[in-house]
Amino acid sequence: MTDAGNHTLQEVQNALDRLTDAQLHQLDRIARFQVFCYPQLSGEDLLSEAWVRILSGKRNWPRGVAFMAFVYGVLRSIADDWRDEEDARLESPTADLPADFSGDTPDIANLAVAGNTDPERALQVARFLNTVQDEFVQTDDDLSFLLGTMEGRTALETQTQYQLTPQAFDAARKRWERWLEQHYPEGLKL
């Protein structure tokens, strides 16, 4: 039975087959950004889960919505669910965590951002990144700039890795600086 408001699975498969390498690369970057602050989550796993849900019909592609926008929405929805689960684990007091097979309470440091043993700070950083994604990231250049910055890349490395022109990189950097000044005039403290 076909829902008149959604594309068929064959139409979904056809749209997937038509994705260019550049579009697939963009979806990979989006997936990595969605889970950046959660080292235990993988962008590759997120993208795979999205494809499973889309191709199995669990997530329907509405007519009138661009395929890339639909896939982005699926990625974001799954990532939101995953982050909510991780945030709930981070917010749980250690005593509330289930004991492992030895009867000991697990080390909560393993739930935090890599290299950071403070779960509250990890949660704060994750929420900040979600705000950045919601309010700042408007273009692929913005996303590429942020990924390069978060990965600790130099301007040249970011431009090379994400195929940004120096002008596009500089424009994204200036937008980022304006956004930070507007939203955090006292400076960013994480």
C-alpha positions in Angstrom: 0.0 0.0 0.0 1.4 3.4 -1.0 0.9 6.6 0.8 0.1 9.4 -1.7 2.0 11.9 0.5 5.3 10.0 0.5 7.7 8.7 -2.2 7.8 4.9 -2.8 10.7 2.8 -1.7 11.7 2.5 -5.4 11.7 6.3 -5.7 13.9 6.5 -2.6 16.3 4.0 -4.0 16.5 5.9 -7.3 17.2 9.2 -5.4 19.9 7.5 -3.4 21.5 6.1 -6.6 21.6 9.6 -8.1 23.5 11.1 -5.2 26.8 12.5 -6.3 30.1 11.8 -4.5 30.1 15.4 -3.3 26.6 15.0 -1.8 27.6 11.7 -0.1 30.7 13.5 1.3 28.4 16.3 2.5 26.1 13.8 4.3 29.2 12.2 5.9 30.4 15.5 7.2 26.9 16.3 8.6 26.8 12.9 10.3 30.2 13.4 11.9 29.2 16.9 13.0 26.0 15.6 14.6 28.0 13.3 16.9 31.3 15.2 17.2 31.1 15.7 21.0 30.3 12.1 21.7 33.4 10.0 21.0 31.5 6.8 21.7 29.1 7.6 18.8 30.3 7.4 15.2 29.2 9.5 12.2 29.6 6.4 10.0 27.2 4.5 12.3 24.8 7.4 12.2 24.8 7.5 8.4 24.4 3.7 8.2 21.5 3.8 10.6 19.8 6.6 8.6 20.2 4.5 5.4 18.7 1.4 7.1 15.7 3.4 8.3 15.2 5.1 5.0 15.5 2.0 2.8 13.4 -0.2 5.2 10.6 2.3 5.0 10.7 3.2 8.7 11.3 6.8 7.6 9.2 8.1 4.8 10.3 10.7 2.3 7.5 13.2 1.9 6.7 14.4 -1.6 7.7 18.0 -2.1 10.8 17.7 0.2 14.3 17.6 -1.4 16.0 14.3 -0.9 19.1 15.8 0.7 16.9 17.8 3.2 15.0 14.6 4.0 18.2 12.7 4.7 19.5 15.6 6.8 16.3 15.5 8.8 16.7 11.7 9.4 20.3 12.1 10.5 19.4 14.9 12.8 16.5 13.0 14.3 18.5 9.9 15.0 21.4 11.9 16.4 19.0 13.8 18.7 17.7 10.5 20.0 21.3 9.2 20.5 22.4 12.4 22.2 19.4 12.4 24.5 20.3 8.8 25.5 23.9 9.8 26.1 22.9 13.0 27.9 20.6 11.0 30.2 23.5 8.7 31.0 25.8 11.7 31.7 23.2 13.3 34.0 22.7 10.1 36.0 24.5 10.0 39.3 27.1 7.3 39.5 25.1 5.5 42.1 22.2 5.1 39.7 24.4 3.4 37.0 24.0 -0.3 36.8 26.8 -2.4 38.3 29.0 -4.4 36.0 29.5 -8.1 36.3 31.9 -7.7 39.2 29.3 -5.7 41.2 31.3 -2.4 40.8 29.7 0.8 39.6 31.1 1.6 36.1 33.6 4.5 35.8 31.5 7.6 34.7 34.6 9.1 33.1 34.1 6.7 30.2 30.8 8.6 29.4 32.5 12.0 29.0 34.1 13.6 26.0 37.5 12.1 25.1 40.1 13.5 27.4 37.6 15.1 29.7 36.5 13.3 32.9 33.8 15.9 33.8 30.5 14.6 32.5 28.7 17.9 33.3 31.2 19.8 31.1 30.8 17.2 28.4 27.1 17.8 28.5 27.6 21.6 28.4 29.9 21.3 25.3 27.4 19.0 23.6 24.5 21.5 24.2 26.7 24.3 22.9 27.4 22.4 19.7 23.7 21.7 19.2 23.1 25.5 19.6 25.8 26.2 17.0 24.3 23.7 14.6 20.8 25.2 15.1 21.7 28.8 14.9 25.0 29.2 13.0 25.4 26.5 10.4 23.6 27.7 7.3 25.8 26.6 4.5 28.2 23.7 3.7 31.1 26.3 4.1 30.0 27.0 7.6 29.9 23.3 8.4 33.3 22.7 6.8 34.8 25.6 8.7 33.5 24.4 12.0 34.6 20.8 11.4 38.1 21.9 10.5 38.2 24.1 13.6 37.0 21.4 15.9 39.5 18.9 14.4 42.3 21.4 15.2 43.2 21.9 11.5 44.9 25.1 10.3 43.1 27.3 7.7 45.1 25.7 4.9 44.4 22.2 6.1 40.7 22.9 6.4 40.6 24.5 3.0 42.3 21.4 1.5 40.3 18.8 3.4 36.9 20.3 2.7 37.6 21.9 -0.7 37.0 25.5 0.5 38.4 28.4 -1.3 40.4 30.9 0.8 37.5 33.4 0.3 34.9 30.9 1.4 36.9 29.9 4.5 37.5 33.6 5.4 33.7 34.4 4.9 32.8 31.5 7.2 35.4 32.5 9.8 34.0 36.1 9.8 30.4 34.8 10.1 31.5 32.7 13.0 33.2 35.6 14.7 30.1 37.8 14.3 27.9 35.0 15.6 30.1 34.5 18.6 30.2 38.2 19.3 26.4 38.4 19.0 25.6 35.4 21.2 28.6 35.5 23.6 29.7 39.2 23.9 31.5 38.4 27.2 33.4 35.6 25.5 32.8 31.9 25.2 33.4 30.0 28.4 33.0 26.2 28.2 
